[in-house]
């Protein structure tokens, strides 16, 4: 990973043509759409709702993430695991 600053402490810049920048922006937007569609299928919420929720910093505690649908279950310390009694992990 390249450092954000060069040896003289100046910010690094990446020179690119406008067409290259356009392609990179399109790729980022496509990836964002794919992530939102994945979250949509996992949470049952619309991609539009997720986009609104994720526009800014969106912090959830464990219980809120469970209610939102981002996690299937919580693993709590000291709780018995399913199958643990049978020697399964």
One Martini backbone bead per residue (centre of mass of N, CA, C, O) as a GRO file, in nm:
protein
   89
    1UNK     BB    1   0.096   0.037   0.024
    2UNK     BB    2   0.065   0.357  -0.026
    3UNK     BB    3   0.142   0.641   0.081
    4UNK     BB    4  -0.007   0.958   0.124
    5UNK     BB    5   0.298   1.047   0.149
    6UNK     BB    6   0.583   1.166   0.085
    7UNK     BB    7   0.910   1.227   0.185
    8UNK     BB    8   0.823   1.552   0.211
    9UNK     BB    9   0.498   1.557   0.299
   10UNK     BB   10   0.345   1.531   0.043
   11UNK     BB   11   0.085   1.478  -0.132
   12UNK     BB   12  -0.040   1.235  -0.312
   13UNK     BB   13  -0.079   1.189  -0.661
   14UNK     BB   14  -0.295   1.100  -0.940
   15UNK     BB   15  -0.246   1.073  -1.268
   16UNK     BB   16  -0.528   1.133  -1.493
   17UNK     BB   17  -0.754   1.084  -1.710
   18UNK     BB   18  -1.080   1.144  -1.763
   19UNK     BB   19  -1.151   0.857  -1.863
   20UNK     BB   20  -1.026   0.708  -1.622
   21UNK     BB   21  -1.198   0.845  -1.407
   22UNK     BB   22  -1.472   0.756  -1.515
   23UNK     BB   23  -1.417   0.451  -1.481
   24UNK     BB   24  -1.364   0.457  -1.176
   25UNK     BB   25  -1.636   0.571  -1.090
   26UNK     BB   26  -1.808   0.347  -1.214
   27UNK     BB   27  -1.685   0.120  -1.041
   28UNK     BB   28  -1.766   0.230  -0.764
   29UNK     BB   29  -2.073   0.242  -0.819
   30UNK     BB   30  -2.104  -0.059  -0.883
   31UNK     BB   31  -2.003  -0.164  -0.609
   32UNK     BB   32  -2.212  -0.021  -0.438
   33UNK     BB   33  -2.459  -0.159  -0.563
   34UNK     BB   34  -2.376  -0.450  -0.489
   35UNK     BB   35  -2.373  -0.410  -0.185
   36UNK     BB   36  -2.667  -0.317  -0.156
   37UNK     BB   37  -2.792  -0.576  -0.276
   38UNK     BB   38  -2.678  -0.767  -0.063
   39UNK     BB   39  -2.809  -0.628   0.182
   40UNK     BB   40  -3.098  -0.651   0.078
   41UNK     BB   41  -3.115  -0.964   0.078
   42UNK     BB   42  -3.038  -0.991   0.388
   43UNK     BB   43  -3.258  -0.768   0.515
   44UNK     BB   44  -3.518  -0.675   0.326
   45UNK     BB   45  -3.425  -0.413   0.216
   46UNK     BB   46  -3.397  -0.153   0.034
   47UNK     BB   47  -3.159   0.005  -0.148
   48UNK     BB   48  -3.264   0.290  -0.087
   49UNK     BB   49  -3.266   0.267   0.222
   50UNK     BB   50  -2.967   0.196   0.253
   51UNK     BB   51  -2.855   0.450   0.120
   52UNK     BB   52  -2.968   0.642   0.328
   53UNK     BB   53  -2.835   0.512   0.583
   54UNK     BB   54  -2.524   0.519   0.438
   55UNK     BB   55  -2.447   0.821   0.383
   56UNK     BB   56  -2.360   0.809   0.668
   57UNK     BB   57  -2.276   0.746   0.957
   58UNK     BB   58  -2.351   0.394   1.066
   59UNK     BB   59  -2.432   0.298   1.386
   60UNK     BB   60  -2.427  -0.025   1.553
   61UNK     BB   61  -2.519  -0.238   1.762
   62UNK     BB   62  -2.575  -0.561   1.803
   63UNK     BB   63  -2.887  -0.543   1.832
   64UNK     BB   64  -2.935  -0.352   1.590
   65UNK     BB   65  -2.812  -0.541   1.374
   66UNK     BB   66  -3.017  -0.763   1.420
   67UNK     BB   67  -3.275  -0.593   1.358
   68UNK     BB   68  -3.172  -0.496   1.070
   69UNK     BB   69  -3.011  -0.771   0.936
   70UNK     BB   70  -2.682  -0.797   0.938
   71UNK     BB   71  -2.737  -1.025   1.147
   72UNK     BB   72  -2.833  -1.342   1.267
   73UNK     BB   73  -2.645  -1.356   1.533
   74UNK     BB   74  -2.535  -1.382   1.866
   75UNK     BB   75  -2.221  -1.410   2.031
   76UNK     BB   76  -2.195  -1.510   2.356
   77UNK     BB   77  -2.054  -1.526   2.642
   78UNK     BB   78  -2.128  -1.849   2.778
   79UNK     BB   79  -2.276  -1.961   2.551
   80UNK     BB   80  -2.420  -2.214   2.407
   81UNK     BB   81  -2.353  -2.426   2.160
   82UNK     BB   82  -2.437  -2.576   1.893
   83UNK     BB   83  -2.308  -2.906   1.930
   84UNK     BB   84  -2.115  -2.906   2.183
   85UNK     BB   85  -2.214  -3.176   2.320
   86UNK     BB   86  -2.104  -3.353   2.056
   87UNK     BB   87  -1.810  -3.222   1.981
   88UNK     BB   88  -1.870  -2.980   1.818
   89UNK     BB   89  -1.772  -2.666   1.629
   0.00000   0.00000   0.00000
